[in-house]
Amino acid sequence: AGVDERARVLIDKVARQAWTVTDDDVAAAKASGLSEDEIFELVVCAAFGQASRQLRSALDAVDTAVAARNRERP
């Protein structure tokens, strides 16, 4: 949310399919008028945000599994 439209394709790729990001994706964001600093900051934020969401999801799954196991014990 709130991502500059000029960077949306790149940021979506970073957040959802980072392994598919190419130099051409970065070049397209730069050609749209974004500076290298803007691109860097947006990419770092997208990667960190996605990593944080995945970590939170994994920790929640562990908590749920531990709670379920504890309920099963006499």
Biopython code that builds the backbone (N, CA, C, O; Angstrom):
import numpy as np
from Bio.PDB.StructureBuilder import StructureBuilder

atoms = [
    (1, "ALA", "N", (0.847, -1.194, 0.000)),
    (1, "ALA", "CA", (0.000, 0.000, 0.000)),
    (1, "ALA", "C", (0.880, 1.239, 0.000)),
    (1, "ALA", "O", (1.916, 1.284, 0.662)),
    (2, "GLY", "N", (0.456, 2.225, -0.741)),
    (2, "GLY", "CA", (1.169, 3.489, -0.751)),
    (2, "GLY", "C", (2.455, 3.504, -1.559)),
    (2, "GLY", "O", (3.232, 4.454, -1.466)),
    (3, "VAL", "N", (2.692, 2.469, -2.349)),
    (3, "VAL", "CA", (3.916, 2.403, -3.149)),
    (3, "VAL", "C", (3.742, 3.262, -4.391)),
    (3, "VAL", "O", (2.703, 3.218, -5.049)),
    (4, "ASP", "N", (4.760, 4.038, -4.701)),
    (4, "ASP", "CA", (4.777, 4.845, -5.918)),
    (4, "ASP", "C", (4.460, 3.939, -7.112)),
    (4, "ASP", "O", (5.086, 2.893, -7.283)),
    (5, "GLU", "N", (3.505, 4.336, -7.921)),
    (5, "GLU", "CA", (3.095, 3.518, -9.072)),
    (5, "GLU", "C", (4.274, 3.177, -9.987)),
    (5, "GLU", "O", (4.287, 2.123, -10.622)),
    (6, "ARG", "N", (5.251, 4.065, -10.050)),
    (6, "ARG", "CA", (6.408, 3.813, -10.916)),
    (6, "ARG", "C", (7.224, 2.622, -10.427)),
    (6, "ARG", "O", (7.987, 2.041, -11.198)),
    (7, "ALA", "N", (7.077, 2.254, -9.171)),
    (7, "ALA", "CA", (7.867, 1.155, -8.600)),
    (7, "ALA", "C", (7.031, -0.081, -8.311)),
    (7, "ALA", "O", (7.564, -1.095, -7.860)),
    (8, "ARG", "N", (5.728, -0.011, -8.565)),
    (8, "ARG", "CA", (4.829, -1.094, -8.145)),
    (8, "ARG", "C", (5.246, -2.459, -8.677)),
    (8, "ARG", "O", (5.265, -3.421, -7.909)),
    (9, "VAL", "N", (5.577, -2.584, -9.944)),
    (9, "VAL", "CA", (5.932, -3.886, -10.526)),
    (9, "VAL", "C", (7.174, -4.445, -9.828)),
    (9, "VAL", "O", (7.201, -5.613, -9.441)),
    (10, "LEU", "N", (8.179, -3.622, -9.674)),
    (10, "LEU", "CA", (9.410, -4.065, -9.027)),
    (10, "LEU", "C", (9.147, -4.472, -7.581)),
    (10, "LEU", "O", (9.604, -5.530, -7.148)),
    (11, "ILE", "N", (8.427, -3.662, -6.839)),
    (11, "ILE", "CA", (8.191, -3.934, -5.430)),
    (11, "ILE", "C", (7.324, -5.183, -5.260)),
    (11, "ILE", "O", (7.566, -5.981, -4.355)),
    (12, "ASP", "N", (6.328, -5.360, -6.109)),
    (12, "ASP", "CA", (5.527, -6.587, -6.049)),
    (12, "ASP", "C", (6.396, -7.818, -6.284)),
    (12, "ASP", "O", (6.237, -8.837, -5.612)),
    (13, "LYS", "N", (7.311, -7.718, -7.238)),
    (13, "LYS", "CA", (8.210, -8.843, -7.505)),
    (13, "LYS", "C", (9.114, -9.114, -6.314)),
    (13, "LYS", "O", (9.317, -10.269, -5.938)),
    (14, "VAL", "N", (9.653, -8.070, -5.724)),
    (14, "VAL", "CA", (10.545, -8.241, -4.565)),
    (14, "VAL", "C", (9.790, -8.931, -3.429)),
    (14, "VAL", "O", (10.319, -9.840, -2.789)),
    (15, "ALA", "N", (8.566, -8.499, -3.184)),
    (15, "ALA", "CA", (7.795, -9.039, -2.065)),
    (15, "ALA", "C", (7.252, -10.439, -2.335)),
    (15, "ALA", "O", (7.151, -11.243, -1.408)),
    (16, "ARG", "N", (6.901, -10.748, -3.580)),
    (16, "ARG", "CA", (6.214, -12.010, -3.858)),
    (16, "ARG", "C", (7.081, -13.060, -4.555)),
    (16, "ARG", "O", (6.898, -14.258, -4.340)),
    (17, "GLN", "N", (8.021, -12.617, -5.387)),
    (17, "GLN", "CA", (8.858, -13.554, -6.151)),
    (17, "GLN", "C", (10.246, -12.954, -6.340)),
    (17, "GLN", "O", (10.671, -12.697, -7.466)),
    (18, "ALA", "N", (10.936, -12.738, -5.253)),
    (18, "ALA", "CA", (12.220, -12.036, -5.297)),
    (18, "ALA", "C", (13.223, -12.689, -6.241)),
    (18, "ALA", "O", (14.049, -12.004, -6.845)),
    (19, "TRP", "N", (13.154, -14.002, -6.368)),
    (19, "TRP", "CA", (14.100, -14.713, -7.222)),
    (19, "TRP", "C", (13.923, -14.401, -8.703)),
    (19, "TRP", "O", (14.769, -14.771, -9.517)),
    (20, "THR", "N", (12.825, -13.721, -9.063)),
    (20, "THR", "CA", (12.593, -13.407, -10.467)),
    (20, "THR", "C", (13.008, -11.985, -10.847)),
    (20, "THR", "O", (12.916, -11.600, -12.013)),
    (21, "VAL", "N", (13.466, -11.204, -9.864)),
    (21, "VAL", "CA", (13.869, -9.818, -10.143)),
    (21, "VAL", "C", (15.132, -9.818, -10.993)),
    (21, "VAL", "O", (16.091, -10.537, -10.711)),
    (22, "THR", "N", (15.112, -8.995, -12.041)),
    (22, "THR", "CA", (16.254, -8.903, -12.948)),
    (22, "THR", "C", (16.763, -7.464, -13.022)),
    (22, "THR", "O", (16.128, -6.535, -12.521)),
    (23, "ASP", "N", (17.891, -7.308, -13.642)),
    (23, "ASP", "CA", (18.429, -5.965, -13.884)),
    (23, "ASP", "C", (17.438, -5.136, -14.697)),
    (23, "ASP", "O", (17.341, -3.922, -14.514)),
    (24, "ASP", "N", (16.713, -5.784, -15.582)),
    (24, "ASP", "CA", (15.727, -5.072, -16.403)),
    (24, "ASP", "C", (14.610, -4.478, -15.555)),
    (24, "ASP", "O", (14.111, -3.397, -15.867)),
    (25, "ASP", "N", (14.210, -5.165, -14.487)),
    (25, "ASP", "CA", (13.180, -4.635, -13.583)),
    (25, "ASP", "C", (13.663, -3.359, -12.905)),
    (25, "ASP", "O", (12.923, -2.382, -12.793)),
    (26, "VAL", "N", (14.902, -3.381, -12.460)),
    (26, "VAL", "CA", (15.481, -2.200, -11.821)),
    (26, "VAL", "C", (15.642, -1.082, -12.841)),
    (26, "VAL", "O", (15.363, 0.078, -12.541)),
    (27, "ALA", "N", (16.089, -1.425, -14.044)),
    (27, "ALA", "CA", (16.258, -0.428, -15.100)),
    (27, "ALA", "C", (14.923, 0.216, -15.464)),
    (27, "ALA", "O", (14.867, 1.416, -15.733)),
    (28, "ALA", "N", (13.851, -0.572, -15.474)),
    (28, "ALA", "CA", (12.530, -0.019, -15.794)),
    (28, "ALA", "C", (12.081, 0.969, -14.721)),
    (28, "ALA", "O", (11.503, 2.008, -15.038)),
    (29, "ALA", "N", (12.342, 0.652, -13.458)),
    (29, "ALA", "CA", (11.995, 1.577, -12.371)),
    (29, "ALA", "C", (12.813, 2.857, -12.493)),
    (29, "ALA", "O", (12.301, 3.956, -12.278)),
    (30, "LYS", "N", (14.075, 2.706, -12.837)),
    (30, "LYS", "CA", (14.937, 3.887, -13.008)),
    (30, "LYS", "C", (14.477, 4.715, -14.215)),
    (30, "LYS", "O", (14.459, 5.945, -14.152)),
    (31, "ALA", "N", (14.110, 4.055, -15.294)),
    (31, "ALA", "CA", (13.654, 4.756, -16.496)),
    (31, "ALA", "C", (12.341, 5.496, -16.248)),
    (31, "ALA", "O", (12.029, 6.460, -16.948)),
    (32, "SER", "N", (11.572, 5.048, -15.254)),
    (32, "SER", "CA", (10.299, 5.707, -14.940)),
    (32, "SER", "C", (10.497, 6.994, -14.151)),
    (32, "SER", "O", (9.544, 7.731, -13.897)),
    (33, "GLY", "N", (11.755, 7.260, -13.761)),
    (33, "GLY", "CA", (12.043, 8.505, -13.070)),
    (33, "GLY", "C", (12.465, 8.362, -11.621)),
    (33, "GLY", "O", (12.744, 9.361, -10.959)),
    (34, "LEU", "N", (12.517, 7.133, -11.114)),
    (34, "LEU", "CA", (12.964, 6.932, -9.738)),
    (34, "LEU", "C", (14.481, 6.983, -9.681)),
    (34, "LEU", "O", (15.162, 6.517, -10.595)),
    (35, "SER", "N", (14.995, 7.540, -8.623)),
    (35, "SER", "CA", (16.450, 7.580, -8.458)),
    (35, "SER", "C", (16.946, 6.234, -7.922)),
    (35, "SER", "O", (16.163, 5.429, -7.419)),
    (36, "GLU", "N", (18.239, 6.006, -8.034)),
    (36, "GLU", "CA", (18.815, 4.773, -7.493)),
    (36, "GLU", "C", (18.579, 4.682, -5.989)),
    (36, "GLU", "O", (18.304, 3.600, -5.472)),
    (37, "ASP", "N", (18.683, 5.807, -5.282)),
    (37, "ASP", "CA", (18.434, 5.808, -3.836)),
    (37, "ASP", "C", (16.985, 5.429, -3.533)),
    (37, "ASP", "O", (16.734, 4.652, -2.612)),
    (38, "GLU", "N", (16.036, 5.963, -4.288)),
    (38, "GLU", "CA", (14.627, 5.621, -4.078)),
    (38, "GLU", "C", (14.382, 4.139, -4.328)),
    (38, "GLU", "O", (13.692, 3.474, -3.556)),
    (39, "ILE", "N", (14.951, 3.633, -5.412)),
    (39, "ILE", "CA", (14.795, 2.218, -5.744)),
    (39, "ILE", "C", (15.381, 1.354, -4.641)),
    (39, "ILE", "O", (14.745, 0.395, -4.202)),
    (40, "PHE", "N", (16.574, 1.677, -4.191)),
    (40, "PHE", "CA", (17.223, 0.916, -3.130)),
    (40, "PHE", "C", (16.352, 0.887, -1.875)),
    (40, "PHE", "O", (16.109, -0.178, -1.309)),
    (41, "GLU", "N", (15.885, 2.057, -1.444)),
    (41, "GLU", "CA", (15.082, 2.131, -0.222)),
    (41, "GLU", "C", (13.774, 1.359, -0.352)),
    (41, "GLU", "O", (13.361, 0.675, 0.584)),
    (42, "LEU", "N", (13.125, 1.464, -1.498)),
    (42, "LEU", "CA", (11.880, 0.732, -1.711)),
    (42, "LEU", "C", (12.106, -0.778, -1.718)),
    (42, "LEU", "O", (11.322, -1.529, -1.139)),
    (43, "VAL", "N", (13.165, -1.215, -2.365)),
    (43, "VAL", "CA", (13.470, -2.643, -2.431)),
    (43, "VAL", "C", (13.808, -3.189, -1.047)),
    (43, "VAL", "O", (13.333, -4.260, -0.669)),
    (44, "VAL", "N", (14.621, -2.464, -0.297)),
    (44, "VAL", "CA", (14.968, -2.914, 1.054)),
    (44, "VAL", "C", (13.722, -2.995, 1.929)),
    (44, "VAL", "O", (13.539, -3.971, 2.657)),
    (45, "CYS", "N", (12.876, -1.991, 1.863)),
    (45, "CYS", "CA", (11.641, -1.996, 2.664)),
    (45, "CYS", "C", (10.725, -3.145, 2.263)),
    (45, "CYS", "O", (10.135, -3.797, 3.124)),
    (46, "ALA", "N", (10.601, -3.396, 0.970)),
    (46, "ALA", "CA", (9.747, -4.495, 0.510)),
    (46, "ALA", "C", (10.289, -5.842, 0.974)),
    (46, "ALA", "O", (9.531, -6.697, 1.429)),
    (47, "ALA", "N", (11.594, -6.027, 0.858)),
    (47, "ALA", "CA", (12.202, -7.297, 1.275)),
    (47, "ALA", "C", (12.089, -7.482, 2.785)),
    (47, "ALA", "O", (11.755, -8.571, 3.252)),
    (48, "PHE", "N", (12.364, -6.437, 3.543)),
    (48, "PHE", "CA", (12.278, -6.525, 4.997)),
    (48, "PHE", "C", (10.831, -6.754, 5.435)),
    (48, "PHE", "O", (10.566, -7.563, 6.324)),
    (49, "GLY", "N", (9.917, -6.052, 4.817)),
    (49, "GLY", "CA", (8.511, -6.224, 5.156)),
    (49, "GLY", "C", (8.037, -7.638, 4.906)),
    (49, "GLY", "O", (7.356, -8.225, 5.747)),
    (50, "GLN", "N", (8.388, -8.188, 3.766)),
    (50, "GLN", "CA", (7.978, -9.562, 3.447)),
    (50, "GLN", "C", (8.639, -10.556, 4.396)),
    (50, "GLN", "O", (7.986, -11.492, 4.858)),
    (51, "ALA", "N", (9.904, -10.371, 4.691)),
    (51, "ALA", "CA", (10.596, -11.257, 5.629)),
    (51, "ALA", "C", (9.942, -11.197, 7.006)),
    (51, "ALA", "O", (9.787, -12.226, 7.665)),
    (52, "SER", "N", (9.563, -10.019, 7.436)),
    (52, "SER", "CA", (8.899, -9.855, 8.731)),
    (52, "SER", "C", (7.549, -10.569, 8.753)),
    (52, "SER", "O", (7.207, -11.224, 9.738)),
    (53, "ARG", "N", (6.785, -10.444, 7.671)),
    (53, "ARG", "CA", (5.497, -11.126, 7.594)),
    (53, "ARG", "C", (5.672, -12.644, 7.622)),
    (53, "ARG", "O", (4.909, -13.349, 8.283)),
    (54, "GLN", "N", (6.671, -13.142, 6.909)),
    (54, "GLN", "CA", (6.910, -14.587, 6.886)),
    (54, "GLN", "C", (7.370, -15.087, 8.250)),
    (54, "GLN", "O", (6.938, -16.151, 8.693)),
    (55, "LEU", "N", (8.231, -14.342, 8.913)),
    (55, "LEU", "CA", (8.692, -14.727, 10.244)),
    (55, "LEU", "C", (7.528, -14.752, 11.220)),
    (55, "LEU", "O", (7.383, -15.704, 11.987)),
    (56, "ARG", "N", (6.690, -13.707, 11.200)),
    (56, "ARG", "CA", (5.538, -13.651, 12.105)),
    (56, "ARG", "C", (4.615, -14.843, 11.860)),
    (56, "ARG", "O", (4.112, -15.447, 12.808)),
    (57, "SER", "N", (4.395, -15.178, 10.599)),
    (57, "SER", "CA", (3.541, -16.307, 10.248)),
    (57, "SER", "C", (4.136, -17.620, 10.757)),
    (57, "SER", "O", (3.415, -18.463, 11.290)),
    (58, "ALA", "N", (5.424, -17.791, 10.597)),
    (58, "ALA", "CA", (6.094, -19.009, 11.072)),
    (58, "ALA", "C", (6.031, -19.107, 12.595)),
    (58, "ALA", "O", (5.757, -20.179, 13.133)),
    (59, "LEU", "N", (6.278, -18.014, 13.285)),
    (59, "LEU", "CA", (6.215, -18.025, 14.750)),
    (59, "LEU", "C", (4.798, -18.309, 15.239)),
    (59, "LEU", "O", (4.611, -19.023, 16.224)),
    (60, "ASP", "N", (3.804, -17.757, 14.558)),
    (60, "ASP", "CA", (2.417, -18.041, 14.906)),
    (60, "ASP", "C", (2.098, -19.527, 14.723)),
    (60, "ASP", "O", (1.393, -20.117, 15.542)),
    (61, "ALA", "N", (2.618, -20.128, 13.650)),
    (61, "ALA", "CA", (2.390, -21.552, 13.402)),
    (61, "ALA", "C", (3.030, -22.397, 14.501)),
    (61, "ALA", "O", (2.433, -23.370, 14.962)),
    (62, "VAL", "N", (4.226, -22.034, 14.918)),
    (62, "VAL", "CA", (4.894, -22.751, 16.002)),
    (62, "VAL", "C", (4.089, -22.618, 17.294)),
    (62, "VAL", "O", (3.877, -23.603, 18.002)),
    (63, "ASP", "N", (3.649, -21.411, 17.596)),
    (63, "ASP", "CA", (2.841, -21.195, 18.801)),
    (63, "ASP", "C", (1.566, -22.038, 18.772)),
    (63, "ASP", "O", (1.186, -22.628, 19.784)),
    (64, "THR", "N", (0.918, -22.093, 17.633)),
    (64, "THR", "CA", (-0.308, -22.880, 17.487)),
    (64, "THR", "C", (-0.030, -24.369, 17.685)),
    (64, "THR", "O", (-0.789, -25.066, 18.358)),
    (65, "ALA", "N", (1.060, -24.847, 17.095)),
    (65, "ALA", "CA", (1.413, -26.266, 17.227)),
    (65, "ALA", "C", (1.753, -26.613, 18.672)),
    (65, "ALA", "O", (1.333, -27.660, 19.163)),
    (66, "VAL", "N", (2.493, -25.769, 19.353)),
    (66, "VAL", "CA", (2.859, -26.014, 20.752)),
    (66, "VAL", "C", (1.613, -26.010, 21.632)),
    (66, "VAL", "O", (1.465, -26.860, 22.510)),
    (67, "ALA", "N", (0.724, -25.061, 21.396)),
    (67, "ALA", "CA", (-0.505, -24.993, 22.186)),
    (67, "ALA", "C", (-1.358, -26.237, 21.973)),
    (67, "ALA", "O", (-1.927, -26.766, 22.928)),
    (68, "ALA", "N", (-1.452, -26.707, 20.735)),
    (68, "ALA", "CA", (-2.229, -27.906, 20.433)),
    (68, "ALA", "C", (-1.608, -29.122, 21.100)),
    (68, "ALA", "O", (-2.324, -29.961, 21.647)),
    (69, "ARG", "N", (-0.304, -29.223, 21.062)),
    (69, "ARG", "CA", (0.385, -30.351, 21.706)),
    (69, "ARG", "C", (0.184, -30.326, 23.205)),
    (69, "ARG", "O", (-0.025, -31.368, 23.827)),
    (70, "ASN", "N", (0.246, -29.146, 23.786)),
    (70, "ASN", "CA", (0.058, -29.022, 25.227)),
    (70, "ASN", "C", (-1.358, -29.393, 25.656)),
    (70, "ASN", "O", (-1.551, -29.930, 26.746)),
    (71, "ARG", "N", (-2.348, -29.115, 24.813)),
    (71, "ARG", "CA", (-3.731, -29.486, 25.121)),
    (71, "ARG", "C", (-3.920, -30.996, 25.071)),
    (71, "ARG", "O", (-4.768, -31.533, 25.784)),
    (72, "GLU", "N", (-3.150, -31.688, 24.244)),
    (72, "GLU", "CA", (-3.265, -33.143, 24.096)),
    (72, "GLU", "C", (-2.625, -33.905, 25.230)),
    (72, "GLU", "O", (-2.973, -35.064, 25.456)),
    (73, "ARG", "N", (-1.704, -33.300, 25.949)),
    (73, "ARG", "CA", (-1.012, -33.985, 27.048)),
    (73, "ARG", "C", (-1.917, -34.046, 28.278)),
    (73, "ARG", "O", (-2.640, -33.100, 28.588)),
    (74, "PRO", "N", (-1.857, -35.170, 28.958)),
    (74, "PRO", "CA", (-2.689, -35.296, 30.177)),
    (74, "PRO", "C", (-2.224, -34.409, 31.318)),
    (74, "PRO", "O", (-2.827, -34.415, 32.391)),
]
sb = StructureBuilder()
sb.init_structure("model")
sb.init_model(0)
sb.init_chain("A")
sb.init_seg("    ")
for serial, (resi, resn, name, xyz) in enumerate(atoms, 1):
    if name == "N":
        sb.init_residue(resn, " ", resi, " ")
    sb.init_atom(name, np.array(xyz, "f"), 0.0, 1.0, " ", f" {name:<3s}", serial, name[0])
structure = sb.get_structure()
